[in-house]
Amino acid sequence: MSSYKIQKFAVIGAGNMGSGIAQKIATEGMPCVLVDLDDEKVERGLNIIRDLLAQGVERKVFRPQQVEQILANLHGTSDWSELADVDLVIEAVFEDLEVKRSVFQRLSEHCKDTAILATNTSSFYVRDLVKSVTHPERLLGLHYFFHPAKNRLVEVIGHEGTSKEAYAAAWAAQEAIGKTPIWSADAPGFVVNRYFVPWVNEGVRLLGEGVANIATIEWAAKKAFGVGMGPFELMNVTGVPISKHAATTLGHTLGAFYAPGQALLDFCETGERFWNLEGDVDESLYHAIADRMLGVTFYVACQLVDEGVASIEDTDIGARVGLRWPAGPFEMLNKIGVERAQLLAEAIVSAHGLKMPALLKNAPSHGIPIELVSYQHHQDYAEIRFNRPAAMNALDKTVFLQLDGKLQLARATGKPIVLRGNGKAFVAGADIKFFVDSLNSDNYASIEEFALHGQKLYISMHGAEQATVARVHGLALGGGAELALAADWVVASPKAMLGFPETGIGIFPGLGGTQRLPRRIGYPLAKYLLYTGQMVPAKMALGIGLIDAVASFDSLDACCLEWAQKESASAGEAPASCPVPELQSIWNFFDQYTVDEILSGEADCLGDANLEKAVKKMRQKSYHALKLCETLFTEGEHLELEHALLLEAKSLSAAFLHPDALEGLSALLEGRRPSFQQPAFA
Ligand SMILES: NC(=O)c1ccc[n+]([C@@H]2O[C@H](COP(=O)([O-])OP(=O)(O)OC[C@H]3O[C@@H](n4cnc5c(N)ncnc54)[C@H](O)[C@@H]3O)[C@@H](O)[C@H]2O)c1
């Protein structure tokens, strides 16, 4: 467990990347010192941030008070003595090794002994900087993506001597500032640029070889990868010289295949800034282009995994989160089929005199396994991680199947189990598309099968010999909040949010939510949360007993372990009184009135604004779903938990086979308000 406390950040270099990184840190509520060569450059960096935040206010992303708070978290300076108390420094100066080395020497002089020092280099190794620091164990890479205030991806790169503790602390700090970290070896281009640069370069080669014009290559690339911009438009946006530089650097270390295509070198000679994207599209050339670009992507992705640069999963996460591709290289590979992917990669391999990566050569014909749920064995605990950050770790059949397998592995260790999510969310519910597809194809049976499997898994988590702890660092919604409730203990970060939005999409929480929640926080508050979908921030969740502890990011893992040592509490009697005074009127109201009394207006809100708000929210929910929840509360209350859960499972069909379910779930997918069947009196 990490002994590092990361509460204050610094960013060196207030340019494009540095200002954006500092903006993100400050936006997430953490103090950050922004340093540049002189006060004028610092001010220029701060002005970039001010302008972006002002645009955010115009677009209603931020309120003016929020912007004031964000700016108050930032402190710009050119005085390095102000770095004495920072815990994590991110260097984002010019991409020049000597400049970076001198920056790290200065950081070693000015920062305290426990400060973690990170470089945002794109093209050097982290190990190139080892000799410039006094504590190499605290040196690592944090490679962000443009624009770093918006793009969530960060590659976390240790060199050989980086300590596990420093690495874990830097990783947790990325979660604290809302980033999605992936692991990368200290290798050329790290993970994403390793396949993205050749992807762009292949577009250039296709042009150079006269296979197609730019407009056709753009069209085919966008169609094949489901992306918004093809390689040439992307070069126009990021700067053509940057693409040349990136390919040149990779080419130097990895060989001619990665070196910039001649058409790119020629273009840079012309002094022009933008590729001309205009032209006629020749659709007959689709396969000639798509096959090459897919082949390159499959080859490089498999090769980098073979070399141990990244995992299959992180390679895909990099594409989805960092490049916003709708699917990662391995997901695409499996969709196209291993046999065809092998053929496409083989064409690239033979054209460039490369070797077929073993991963692809030996891939099982049904596809390369992708771990949506991963497992890691630590000294004191077994960790199970939901690893679909681009889908907010949504639960589906495959996730449950894999969770089942990982739980078995974890139990075999005899150690406590910590459940965690990768990215912004712990687990943000079930996969809505799966529900909608199943309902549209009259396949309710598959929903039932999914829910019953989930219930079985959740039941197995509580009261086992080794404790299960849910480490809720972000959003826990629906099935994710129910997963947390099924664990023995729930430990959350101050940023965690829990909620049960199901009645708003025409269903009820069917993975134990209607039964475990009231037993934990009392029936009146459980009704309030399920009927209104009200989200509960960590502090309030602790107050009402929904979770067991709140710990900051730098002590979250330690806190999980502490709770894991405790004997699990049995699901006993629901609390009989309201634990927090500010919810007393809510408690009384939901204790006293039925759904019909509330919706018909018979229940008196006594002018209480909170109650009126709650009633207003209830009116937007599915009446059918509210009534099902109410029945489950009433009938489940007097049953043993085990029987109550069975009752809940049996009622699932009544929810899913009602038209409100398809309407609510489809509306969520389509991003519109649902239109539910409402009773005449409401
Ligand atoms: N631009 C991208 O898309 C991108 C993406 C990932 C990583 N990176 C990496 O981030 C780093 C910064 O890139 P950028 O695009 O923000 O560059 P930039 O030129 O916009 O900014 C660099 C800043 O560093 C400052 N600086 C230079 N030397 C300094 C020193 N000794 N002390 C303090 N400040 C100093 C400069 O004044 C400038 O403000 C580079 O290493 C780059 O490879 C860039």
The ligand as an SDF file (V2000), in Angstrom:
LIG
                    3D

 44 48  0  0  0  0  0  0  0  0999 V2000
    0.9070   18.6580  -27.9630 N   0  0  0  0  0  0  0  0  0  0  0  0
    0.4880   17.4190  -27.8150 C   0  0  0  0  0  0  0  0  0  0  0  0
   -0.4860   16.9680  -28.4320 O   0  0  0  0  0  0  0  0  0  0  0  0
    1.2050   16.5230  -26.8240 C   0  0  0  0  0  0  0  0  0  0  0  0
    0.5840   15.3270  -26.4060 C   0  0  0  0  0  0  0  0  0  0  0  0
    1.2130   14.5500  -25.4260 C   0  0  0  0  0  0  0  0  0  0  0  0
    2.4220   14.9600  -24.9240 C   0  0  0  0  0  0  0  0  0  0  0  0
    3.0150   16.1140  -25.3700 N   0  0  0  0  0  0  0  0  0  0  0  0
    4.2980   16.4930  -24.7690 C   0  0  0  0  0  0  0  0  0  0  0  0
    4.0660   17.5450  -23.8300 O   0  0  0  0  0  0  0  0  0  0  0  0
    5.2000   18.3890  -23.7550 C   0  0  0  0  0  0  0  0  0  0  0  0
    4.7830   19.8160  -23.9900 C   0  0  0  0  0  0  0  0  0  0  0  0
    4.1840   19.9400  -25.2460 O   0  0  0  0  0  0  0  0  0  0  0  0
    3.3350   21.2330  -25.6420 P   0  0  0  0  0  0  0  0  0  0  0  0
    2.6520   20.8940  -26.9090 O   0  0  0  0  0  0  0  0  0  0  0  0
    2.5190   21.6740  -24.4890 O   0  0  0  0  0  0  0  0  0  0  0  0
    4.4990   22.2910  -25.8790 O   0  0  0  0  0  0  0  0  0  0  0  0
    4.4230   23.8830  -25.8540 P   0  0  0  0  0  0  0  0  0  0  0  0
    5.5260   24.3730  -26.6930 O   0  0  0  0  0  0  0  0  0  0  0  0
    3.0370   24.3470  -26.1550 O   0  0  0  0  0  0  0  0  0  0  0  0
    4.7120   24.2640  -24.3370 O   0  0  0  0  0  0  0  0  0  0  0  0
    5.9440   24.0800  -23.7030 C   0  0  0  0  0  0  0  0  0  0  0  0
    6.0310   25.0930  -22.5700 C   0  0  0  0  0  0  0  0  0  0  0  0
    7.1650   24.7680  -21.7790 O   0  0  0  0  0  0  0  0  0  0  0  0
    7.7950   25.9770  -21.3920 C   0  0  0  0  0  0  0  0  0  0  0  0
    9.1860   25.7000  -21.0490 N   0  0  0  0  0  0  0  0  0  0  0  0
   10.1770   25.3800  -21.8710 C   0  0  0  0  0  0  0  0  0  0  0  0
   11.3170   25.1800  -21.1550 N   0  0  0  0  0  0  0  0  0  0  0  0
   11.0040   25.3620  -19.8640 C   0  0  0  0  0  0  0  0  0  0  0  0
   11.7170   25.2830  -18.6490 C   0  0  0  0  0  0  0  0  0  0  0  0
   12.9990   24.9900  -18.6410 N   0  0  0  0  0  0  0  0  0  0  0  0
   11.0810   25.5290  -17.5050 N   0  0  0  0  0  0  0  0  0  0  0  0
    9.7770   25.8380  -17.4940 C   0  0  0  0  0  0  0  0  0  0  0  0
    9.0310   25.9200  -18.6180 N   0  0  0  0  0  0  0  0  0  0  0  0
    9.6360   25.6870  -19.7900 C   0  0  0  0  0  0  0  0  0  0  0  0
    7.6320   26.8690  -22.6030 C   0  0  0  0  0  0  0  0  0  0  0  0
    7.8160   28.2280  -22.2820 O   0  0  0  0  0  0  0  0  0  0  0  0
    6.2170   26.5240  -23.0450 C   0  0  0  0  0  0  0  0  0  0  0  0
    5.2690   27.3550  -22.4040 O   0  0  0  0  0  0  0  0  0  0  0  0
    6.1840   17.8420  -24.7640 C   0  0  0  0  0  0  0  0  0  0  0  0
    7.0680   16.9920  -24.1000 O   0  0  0  0  0  0  0  0  0  0  0  0
    5.3050   17.0690  -25.7330 C   0  0  0  0  0  0  0  0  0  0  0  0
    5.9720   16.0430  -26.4050 O   0  0  0  0  0  0  0  0  0  0  0  0
    2.4360   16.8850  -26.2900 C   0  0  0  0  0  0  0  0  0  0  0  0
  1  2  1  0
  2  3  2  0
  2  4  1  0
  4  5  1  0
  4 44  2  0
  5  6  2  0
  6  7  1  0
  7  8  2  0
  8  9  1  0
  8 44  1  0
  9 10  1  0
  9 42  1  0
 10 11  1  0
 11 12  1  0
 11 40  1  0
 12 13  1  0
 13 14  1  0
 14 15  2  0
 14 16  1  0
 14 17  1  0
 17 18  1  0
 18 19  2  0
 18 20  1  0
 18 21  1  0
 21 22  1  0
 22 23  1  0
 23 24  1  0
 23 38  1  0
 24 25  1  0
 25 26  1  0
 25 36  1  0
 26 27  1  0
 26 35  1  0
 27 28  2  0
 28 29  1  0
 29 30  1  0
 29 35  2  0
 30 31  1  0
 30 32  2  0
 32 33  1  0
 33 34  2  0
 34 35  1  0
 36 37  1  0
 36 38  1  0
 38 39  1  0
 40 41  1  0
 40 42  1  0
 42 43  1  0
M  CHG  2   8   1  16  -1
M  END
$$$$
